[in-house]
Amino acid sequence: MHGLAPKDSDFAAVFEPGPADAAALTLDEEQSRKAAIAHCNELFATLPAEERVEWALHNLPGRHVLSSSFGAQAAVSLHMVVNQQPDIPVIVVDTGYLFPETYQFIDELTERLKLNLEVYRGKTSPAWQETRYGERWNQGLEGIAAYNRENKIEPMERALRELNVSTWFAGLRRDQSISRADVPFLNWSRGERWKVHAIADWGDRDIYSYLKKHNLPYHPLWEQGYVSIGDVHTTKSLNDVDSAEETRFFGLTRECGLHDIDLSTV
């Protein structure tokens, strides 16, 4: 590895054997772990993204998975992680309301990168939900939150639980939105659960360079101004709004809550 890769001593406070019951960690032990992780995040900042992935795959415990929304620039994380661990499960949450182009993009990348795709959905079909509740995405923040809980958060929690996940890779980046401005490279939760954001510090230029270098595609809707792509009914092109913050959920919120899942509770 290039740069200052984390050493065993850097993670001593993190991987030090603790009580069987994670909730039994003393305040001092938890603070020590948090300090060690903060130090390792500083070291990760000196490494290329590919080496962050390499280190995490070789050193973080348990089963690893990668989640993807198959959004505008999803091919980067998919290629980077799968290139190093070809059989890693790739979790995608299908709400039933994705753009046709997104389903096509999923098929394209799954075939090209030979993805080990794990598709999760809400327990109740979209049609049945609409019969019960109407179009919840048009019912303000409360309706949007309820819709996201049933169709995005619960399926992801179920995926993490059923796949017995200990280390979760995700492609979040700090410049994607204000709410992601402080995303760390590495995050730890009680119960020895980890989350890795290997490209947290990447900008659009980094994304473009990686896609071009590896001949990878943007999402088909990228050229139409779709910079953040979710469900058909809550996604707008940047060409139709005043700011990127307004491209999702009518500008009421930017996040669906999926990446706010507390891994220690799954």
C-alpha positions as CSV (number, residue, x, y, z in Angstrom):
1,M,0.0,0.0,0.0
2,H,1.0,3.6,-0.6
3,G,0.6,6.3,2.0
4,L,0.2,5.7,5.8
5,A,-1.9,2.6,5.9
6,P,-3.4,1.9,9.3
7,K,-1.3,-0.4,11.4
8,D,-2.4,-3.0,14.0
9,S,-1.4,-0.5,16.7
10,D,-3.7,2.1,15.2
11,F,-6.6,-0.2,15.7
12,A,-5.6,-1.7,19.0
13,A,-8.3,0.1,20.9
14,V,-10.9,-0.8,18.3
15,F,-10.2,-4.6,17.9
16,E,-9.3,-5.2,21.6
17,P,-11.4,-8.0,22.9
18,G,-14.4,-6.6,24.7
19,P,-17.3,-7.9,26.7
20,A,-19.6,-10.4,25.0
21,D,-22.5,-8.0,25.5
22,A,-21.6,-4.9,23.4
23,A,-23.9,-2.8,25.5
24,A,-21.7,-3.6,28.5
25,L,-18.8,-1.4,27.1
26,T,-17.8,1.1,29.7
27,L,-17.8,4.8,28.8
28,D,-14.0,4.8,28.8
29,E,-13.8,1.8,26.5
30,E,-16.3,3.3,24.0
31,Q,-14.5,6.7,24.1
32,S,-11.2,4.9,23.5
33,R,-12.7,3.1,20.4
34,K,-14.1,6.3,19.1
35,A,-10.7,8.0,19.4
36,A,-9.0,5.2,17.6
37,I,-11.5,5.3,14.8
38,A,-11.1,9.0,14.5
39,H,-7.3,8.5,14.1
40,C,-7.8,5.8,11.5
41,N,-10.1,8.1,9.5
42,E,-7.2,10.6,9.5
43,L,-5.0,7.9,8.1
44,F,-7.5,6.8,5.5
45,A,-7.5,10.4,4.2
46,T,-3.9,9.7,3.0
47,L,-4.8,6.6,1.0
48,P,-6.2,6.2,-2.5
49,A,-9.8,5.0,-2.4
50,E,-8.9,1.6,-3.8
51,E,-6.5,1.0,-0.9
52,R,-9.2,2.0,1.6
53,V,-11.3,-0.8,0.1
54,E,-8.4,-3.2,0.1
55,W,-7.6,-2.5,3.8
56,A,-11.3,-2.8,4.9
57,L,-11.8,-6.1,3.0
58,H,-8.7,-7.6,4.7
59,N,-9.1,-6.2,8.2
60,L,-12.7,-5.6,9.1
61,P,-14.6,-8.5,10.5
62,G,-17.5,-10.7,9.5
63,R,-19.4,-10.8,6.2
64,H,-19.0,-7.8,3.9
65,V,-21.7,-6.4,1.6
66,L,-22.0,-3.4,-0.7
67,S,-25.2,-1.5,-1.1
68,S,-26.1,0.4,-4.2
69,S,-29.1,2.6,-5.4
70,F,-27.8,2.2,-8.9
71,G,-27.9,6.0,-9.1
72,A,-26.1,8.4,-11.3
73,Q,-22.5,7.5,-10.5
74,A,-23.1,4.0,-8.9
75,A,-20.7,2.2,-11.3
76,V,-17.7,3.6,-9.4
77,S,-18.2,1.9,-6.1
78,L,-19.6,-1.2,-7.7
79,H,-16.5,-1.6,-9.9
80,M,-14.0,-0.6,-7.2
81,V,-15.3,-3.1,-4.6
82,V,-16.3,-6.0,-6.9
83,N,-12.9,-5.7,-8.6
84,Q,-11.3,-6.7,-5.3
85,Q,-14.0,-9.1,-4.0
86,P,-16.0,-10.4,-7.0
87,D,-18.6,-12.4,-4.9
88,I,-19.5,-9.7,-2.5
89,P,-23.3,-9.5,-2.1
90,V,-24.6,-6.3,-3.6
91,I,-27.8,-5.1,-1.9
92,V,-30.3,-3.1,-3.9
93,V,-33.7,-2.1,-2.5
94,D,-36.4,-2.1,-5.1
95,T,-39.3,0.1,-4.2
96,G,-41.3,-0.9,-7.3
97,Y,-41.2,2.8,-8.4
98,L,-37.7,3.1,-9.8
99,F,-37.2,4.6,-13.3
100,P,-37.3,2.1,-16.2
101,E,-33.8,3.4,-17.0
102,T,-32.7,2.4,-13.5
103,Y,-33.9,-1.2,-13.9
104,Q,-32.1,-1.3,-17.3
105,F,-29.0,0.1,-15.6
106,I,-29.2,-2.6,-12.9
107,D,-29.4,-5.3,-15.5
108,E,-26.5,-3.7,-17.5
109,L,-24.1,-3.5,-14.6
110,T,-25.1,-6.8,-13.2
111,E,-24.2,-8.5,-16.4
112,R,-21.1,-6.5,-17.1
113,L,-19.6,-6.7,-13.6
114,K,-21.0,-10.2,-12.8
115,L,-22.6,-8.8,-9.6
116,N,-23.9,-11.1,-6.9
117,L,-27.1,-9.1,-6.6
118,E,-29.4,-9.4,-3.6
119,V,-32.7,-7.7,-4.2
120,Y,-34.9,-6.7,-1.3
121,R,-38.4,-5.2,-1.4
122,G,-41.1,-4.0,1.0
123,K,-43.3,-6.7,2.5
124,T,-46.4,-5.2,1.0
125,S,-46.7,-4.6,-2.8
126,P,-46.8,-1.0,-4.1
127,A,-50.4,-1.4,-5.4
128,W,-51.6,-2.7,-2.0
129,Q,-49.9,0.1,-0.2
130,E,-51.5,2.7,-2.5
131,T,-54.9,1.1,-1.8
132,R,-54.3,1.3,1.9
133,Y,-52.7,4.7,2.3
134,G,-52.9,6.5,-1.1
135,E,-49.8,8.2,-2.5
136,R,-47.9,8.8,0.7
137,W,-45.1,10.6,-1.2
138,N,-47.7,13.4,-1.8
139,Q,-48.7,13.6,1.9
140,G,-45.9,15.9,3.2
141,L,-42.9,15.0,5.3
142,E,-44.9,12.5,7.5
143,G,-46.2,10.6,4.5
144,I,-42.7,10.6,2.8
145,A,-41.2,9.3,6.0
146,A,-43.8,6.5,6.3
147,Y,-43.3,5.5,2.7
148,N,-39.5,5.4,3.0
149,R,-39.7,3.4,6.2
150,E,-41.8,0.7,4.6
151,N,-40.1,0.6,1.2
152,K,-36.4,1.5,1.9
153,I,-35.4,1.3,5.5
154,E,-37.2,-1.9,6.6
155,P,-36.0,-3.8,3.5
156,M,-32.4,-2.7,4.1
157,E,-32.5,-3.6,7.8
158,R,-33.9,-7.0,6.8
159,A,-31.1,-7.4,4.3
160,L,-28.4,-6.6,6.8
161,R,-29.9,-9.0,9.3
162,E,-30.6,-11.9,6.9
163,L,-27.2,-11.6,5.3
164,N,-25.5,-11.5,8.7
165,V,-23.6,-8.3,7.8
166,S,-20.7,-7.0,9.9
167,T,-19.1,-4.6,7.3
168,W,-21.2,-2.5,5.0
169,F,-19.7,-0.7,2.1
170,A,-21.6,2.3,0.6
171,G,-20.8,4.9,-2.0
172,L,-21.8,8.1,0.0
173,R,-19.8,11.2,-0.8
174,R,-19.5,14.4,1.2
175,D,-20.2,16.7,-1.7
176,Q,-23.5,15.0,-2.6
177,S,-25.5,17.1,-0.2
178,I,-25.3,19.2,3.0
179,S,-26.6,16.2,5.0
180,R,-23.6,14.1,3.9
181,A,-20.9,16.8,4.4
182,D,-19.4,15.0,7.4
183,V,-19.6,11.4,6.2
184,P,-16.5,9.5,7.6
185,F,-14.5,7.0,5.7
186,L,-15.0,4.5,8.5
187,N,-17.8,4.2,11.1
188,W,-18.2,1.8,14.0
189,S,-21.4,0.8,15.8
190,R,-21.8,-1.3,19.0
191,G,-22.1,-5.0,18.2
192,E,-18.9,-4.8,16.1
193,R,-20.7,-3.5,13.0
194,W,-18.7,-1.3,10.5
195,K,-19.6,1.0,7.6
196,V,-17.1,2.0,5.0
197,H,-17.4,5.0,2.7
198,A,-14.2,4.6,0.6
199,I,-15.0,7.5,-1.8
200,A,-16.3,9.9,0.8
201,D,-13.9,12.7,-0.2
202,W,-14.4,12.3,-4.0
203,G,-15.8,15.0,-6.1
204,D,-17.5,14.9,-9.5
205,R,-14.1,15.2,-11.3
206,D,-12.8,12.1,-9.5
207,I,-15.9,10.2,-10.4
208,Y,-15.6,11.3,-14.1
209,S,-11.9,10.3,-14.2
210,Y,-12.6,6.9,-12.7
211,L,-15.5,6.2,-15.0
212,K,-13.5,7.2,-18.1
213,K,-10.4,5.3,-17.0
214,H,-12.4,2.1,-16.7
215,N,-14.9,2.7,-19.5
216,L,-17.8,2.7,-17.1
217,P,-21.2,4.4,-17.8
218,Y,-23.2,7.0,-15.9
219,H,-26.8,6.3,-15.3
220,P,-28.8,6.7,-18.5
221,L,-30.6,9.7,-17.0
222,W,-27.5,11.6,-16.1
223,E,-27.3,13.5,-19.4
224,Q,-30.9,14.7,-18.8
225,G,-29.9,16.5,-15.6
226,Y,-30.7,13.8,-13.1
227,V,-27.9,14.2,-10.6
228,S,-29.6,12.2,-7.8
229,I,-31.9,9.4,-8.8
230,G,-34.5,7.6,-6.7
231,D,-38.2,6.9,-7.3
232,V,-40.0,8.3,-10.3
233,H,-42.5,10.2,-8.2
234,T,-39.9,12.0,-5.9
235,T,-37.0,12.7,-8.3
236,K,-36.6,15.7,-10.5
237,S,-34.0,16.8,-13.1
238,L,-31.7,19.6,-12.0
239,N,-33.0,21.3,-15.2
240,D,-36.4,21.6,-13.6
241,V,-35.5,23.0,-10.2
242,D,-33.2,25.7,-8.7
243,S,-30.8,23.6,-6.7
244,A,-29.6,20.0,-6.2
245,E,-31.3,19.9,-2.8
246,E,-34.7,20.2,-4.6
247,T,-34.1,17.2,-6.9
248,R,-35.4,14.8,-4.3
249,F,-38.6,14.6,-2.2
250,F,-39.8,18.0,-3.5
251,G,-37.1,19.8,-1.6
252,L,-38.7,18.8,1.7
253,T,-35.8,16.4,2.6
254,R,-32.7,15.1,0.9
255,E,-32.3,11.7,2.7
256,C,-34.7,8.7,2.7
257,G,-33.2,7.5,6.0
258,L,-31.6,4.3,4.7
259,H,-28.1,5.5,5.5
260,D,-29.2,6.5,9.0
261,I,-29.8,2.9,10.0
262,D,-28.1,2.2,13.3
263,L,-26.2,-1.1,12.6
264,S,-26.1,-1.9,16.3
265,T,-29.9,-2.3,16.3
266,V,-30.2,-4.6,13.3
